[in-house]
């Protein structure tokens, strides 16, 4: 998918993994489930300011391509979320996609974005 000027071209590299809270651990489980249900490349989950969670898998159609994190953020916004507390992406990639990162930052400049392997092992955390 071509990136627009609104989406950063840089792919943030996760730093050392942060110790996950129990609530962030639940996001890992939700993201893994979303990915596994449809055999998607990646799964993601976010938690909003009220503690509600939203999970999604990546979408790759001829007319629409969304990262799992973009779709999870869109679901949260569509449900009325104004802020995110945390996000998780389960992927085989070693970096966080720029589009997903930008979507989270639209709602939260400081929410941790945990990047996990398909087995649930947290590889790192993006905090910028």
N, C-alpha and C positions, 0 to 999 in steps of 0.2 A: 504494500500500500504506500503510495507516495505520501511523504510527510509534508504537512502544510507549514507555513512559517510560524504558526501558533504552537506547533509541537516541537519541543527541543530535539535536535538531532542527536545530542549526546545520549549515550546509554549508561545510566548510572551504575556503577559497580558497587555491589553491597560491601559494607565493611564487616568486621567481625560480627558474628551473630549476637544479638542482644538476648539476654535471658528472657524467655517468653513468660508472660503472665498466663494464668489459667484461661483467661478470656482470649488472649492471642493464640493460645494452643487450640482453642475451639475453631478459630479461623482457619488454622492449618487443616484440621479435619474437614471442614466445610469445603475448602478449596480442593483438597484431594478428591472428595466425593464428586464435586462438580466436574472435575477433569475426567475422572474414571467412568462416570455414568455414560458419557458420550464418546469416550476415547479421544478427547481433544488434546491438542498440543500443550495447552496450559489451562489451569484452573485458578480462580482467585476468589477471595472473600474480603469484605470490608465490614467494619462496625461503625455505626453512626453515633451521634451525640447522645442518643437515647438508649444505646446498647442494642439496637436492632441490627441484625446481620443480613448480608446479601451475598449470595454466592453465584458465580457464573463460570462458564467455560468459553474459550476462544471461539470465534465464529469466522469461518472462511467460506464465503459464498461468492459466486461470480460477481454479484452486485454489491456485496457488503463484506467488509473485513473489520473485525473488532478484536482487540486483545481481551483476554478474560478480565483484566483489571478495568479496562474502559467500560465493559458491560456491567461489571459489579458496581462501579461508581454510578453509571447511568441508572441502574435499578434503584440505587439508594436515593438519587436525586428525584426520580419519578415517584418515589414513595414519600417525598417531602423532607429528606435529610438536608440539613444546612451545613453540617460539619462532619468530618470523619475523625474517629479516634485512632484507628489502626487499619492496616491492610496486609494481606498475604497473597503472594503469587507462588503457585506450585508449577515449576517448569524444569526442563532439562537445560535451559540456557544458563550461562554464568553471569549474565547481566540483566538488569531490569529494562524492559522496553521503554523508550522515551515517551510514547503516547500514553501508556498506562501511568507512568510516573507523573506526567503533566495533569492527567485527569484527577489523580489523588490530590496533587498540589493545588488544584482549583478550589478544593474544599478544605484543605488543611495544610498549612505550611510546615507543620512540625509533626505530623502523624508518622509513626514508624511504618515502613513498608518492608515486611519480612519476605525474603526470597527463600523458598524451600525446594528441595529435590522431590521427585515423584514419591519417594518413600517417606516423606514428611520431615526429613532432616533439614533443619534450618541452616542455610549456607551463609547467610549474612543479612544485614539490615541496612536499608537506605534511610537516612534521617534528614538529608538536605532536601 
